[in-house]
Amino acid sequence: MIRRGTAVAALLALIALMAACAGSSQPASPTAVAPAPATPAAAVVPAGAVEDFVGVWGEDETAGSADYTAADPTVEPACRGIEFRIDRDVDSKTANIVFAASCAAIRLRVEGKGLMTEGVLLWRAQGRALLPDNTACAVVFGDGSRAVRVADGVIRVFYKGTVCDKDVAGSVLAKRK
């Protein structure tokens, strides 16, 4: 019975103390400092992520662009005036691609997808090119098309595909614009 009485008395004292503190507008300790709000941590970008390639890239005409298929007479000369745009897709491994250039004497712009694999951005794109006589033809870039980081702010864009049923392939150094 004594234990029960002691427990009830302690409970009543605790309730009274809480009520007294609730009515006070003064902080319990004038020297107490509220903790600083948490600073959001920087996003961790995995090695070989598409973020290294995101942006608009343009042909670096000062560096020259060695065609890797120049010895093949069945392949048109390299595309010129290349602009390569890469936007992050849903994760750090996928991207939306826009490839614009003059290939086989036709100015074109095609859209597609890219996938990061071991530090290399493999890409595919397709679309239609408008010809001077207002007809259109198919443009497809696929197997062999990729982008590789060469240096900070410089990538090599490899492309291989068909433009209006003509094979085109090559590579170009591109700088971030």
C-alpha positions in Angstrom: 0.0 0.0 0.0 2.9 2.4 0.8 4.4 1.7 -2.6 1.2 2.5 -4.3 1.0 5.8 -2.4 4.5 6.7 -3.2 4.0 6.0 -6.9 0.8 8.1 -6.9 2.6 11.0 -5.2 5.5 10.8 -7.7 3.0 10.9 -10.6 1.2 13.9 -9.2 4.5 15.7 -8.7 5.5 15.0 -12.2 2.1 16.3 -13.6 2.5 19.5 -11.5 6.0 20.0 -12.8 4.9 19.6 -16.4 2.0 22.0 -15.9 4.3 24.6 -14.4 6.8 24.3 -17.3 4.0 24.5 -19.9 2.9 27.8 -18.6 6.3 29.4 -18.8 7.3 31.3 -22.0 10.9 31.5 -21.0 13.3 28.9 -22.3 14.5 26.5 -19.7 18.1 27.6 -20.2 19.0 31.0 -21.6 22.3 29.7 -22.9 20.8 26.8 -24.9 21.4 27.2 -28.6 19.1 25.5 -31.1 21.0 23.1 -33.4 21.8 24.3 -36.9 19.6 22.9 -39.6 21.0 19.9 -41.3 22.9 20.8 -44.5 21.8 18.5 -47.4 24.6 16.2 -48.4 26.0 16.6 -51.9 24.5 14.1 -54.4 26.8 11.2 -54.8 27.4 10.5 -58.5 28.6 7.0 -59.2 31.7 6.6 -61.3 31.0 6.2 -65.0 27.6 7.9 -64.6 25.9 9.8 -67.4 26.2 13.0 -65.5 29.8 13.2 -66.9 28.3 13.5 -70.4 25.3 15.7 -69.8 25.3 18.9 -71.8 25.6 20.2 -75.3 28.7 19.3 -77.2 30.0 20.7 -80.4 32.6 19.7 -82.9 36.1 20.8 -82.0 37.5 21.9 -85.4 40.8 22.9 -83.9 41.6 19.3 -82.8 40.8 17.6 -86.1 38.5 14.7 -86.3 40.0 11.4 -87.5 37.5 9.3 -89.4 37.9 5.7 -88.3 36.3 4.5 -91.6 38.2 6.7 -94.1 39.8 3.7 -95.8 36.4 2.2 -96.6 35.2 3.6 -100.0 31.7 2.3 -99.4 31.2 4.7 -96.5 30.4 8.4 -97.0 32.9 10.8 -95.5 32.4 11.8 -91.9 29.5 13.9 -90.8 30.4 17.6 -90.3 29.1 20.3 -88.1 28.2 17.9 -85.3 26.2 18.9 -82.3 25.6 16.3 -79.7 23.2 16.9 -76.8 22.9 14.6 -73.8 20.2 14.9 -71.1 20.0 12.6 -68.1 17.0 10.3 -68.3 15.5 8.5 -65.3 18.7 7.4 -63.6 22.5 7.8 -63.7 22.9 5.1 -66.5 20.4 6.3 -69.1 20.2 9.5 -71.3 18.2 11.2 -74.0 20.3 12.0 -77.0 20.0 14.5 -79.9 22.5 14.2 -82.7 22.6 17.0 -85.3 25.0 17.1 -88.3 25.4 17.3 -92.0 25.9 13.7 -93.2 25.9 12.6 -96.9 25.3 16.2 -97.9 22.0 16.3 -95.8 21.5 18.4 -92.7 19.8 16.2 -90.1 18.6 16.1 -86.5 17.7 12.8 -84.8 16.7 11.8 -81.3 17.4 8.7 -79.3 18.5 7.0 -76.1 21.9 6.3 -74.5 23.1 3.8 -71.9 26.2 4.1 -69.8 28.3 0.9 -69.8 31.7 0.9 -68.1 32.3 4.6 -68.7 31.2 4.6 -72.3 27.9 6.1 -73.5 26.4 3.7 -76.1 23.7 5.5 -78.1 21.1 4.9 -80.8 19.0 7.5 -82.6 16.7 7.7 -85.5 14.5 10.1 -87.4 13.7 11.5 -90.8 15.7 14.0 -92.8 14.0 16.5 -95.0 15.6 16.7 -98.5 15.8 19.8 -100.7 12.9 18.5 -102.9 10.7 18.3 -99.7 10.7 14.6 -99.5 12.0 12.8 -96.4 14.2 9.8 -95.9 15.1 7.6 -92.9 18.1 8.3 -90.7 19.3 5.6 -88.2 22.4 5.5 -86.0 23.0 2.4 -83.9 25.6 -0.3 -83.3 29.0 1.3 -83.0 27.6 4.7 -82.0 29.1 5.8 -78.7 30.7 8.7 -76.8 33.9 8.4 -74.8 35.3 10.9 -72.3 38.8 12.0 -73.6 39.6 14.8 -71.1 37.8 17.3 -68.9 35.2 19.0 -71.2 36.1 16.9 -74.2 34.5 13.7 -75.6 34.9 11.7 -78.8 31.6 11.0 -80.5 31.6 7.8 -82.7 28.7 7.4 -85.0 27.7 4.7 -87.4 24.4 4.4 -89.3 22.5 5.1 -92.5 21.3 8.4 -93.9 18.8 8.0 -96.8 20.1 4.5 -97.4 23.8 5.6 -97.5 26.2 4.2 -94.9 27.9 6.9 -92.8 30.5 6.4 -90.0 33.2 8.3 -88.3 34.2 10.0 -85.1 34.8 13.6 -83.9 36.2 15.3 -80.9 33.6 17.5 -79.3 33.9 20.2 -76.7 31.3 21.1 -74.1 29.5 24.3 -75.2 
